[in-house]
């Protein structure tokens, strides 16, 4: 847990150095997931942020951690920053088929939940659009939700994301 101590004092510069050092260290990656699942919401958010950056540079190292990350998303009372970061991981990687339905359902629920921060909802919409690229039969369900969202005033970030997702879905 010595390498993880750094996570308490994060900055983007420290994060990138940390990620470069631990990218292939499976033990540290598992410890990060333990922190994501932990009770300390701040450490959970910071650990998920680190895992997001690992997913950018080494997506294959994330695959063994997916069951625990899904478990986290299915839990209650998490830091919304940790939820956002975890969804970003799923939108960065090629999601294995066995997790598609769970992630699809979670992202659909997050997209509909107006109480969540915009970033959680935006990354959920992006993930849904990405899933529809592989599974176009899910497109009508996503379009229904997006049309529902368009019927009400949305913040600019949501409007832009909805517009982009509709374009992607229109090409399928």
Secondary structure, DSSP 8 states (H G I E B T S, - for coil): -TGGGGGGG--HHHHHHHHHHHTT-HHHHHHHHHHHHSS-HHHHHHHHHHHHHHHHH-GGGTGGGHHHHHHHHHSSS--HHHHHHHHHHHHHS---HHHHHHHHHHHHHHHH-TTS-HHHHHHHHHHHHHHHHH-GGGHHHHHHHHHHHHTS---HHHHHHHHHHHHHHHT-
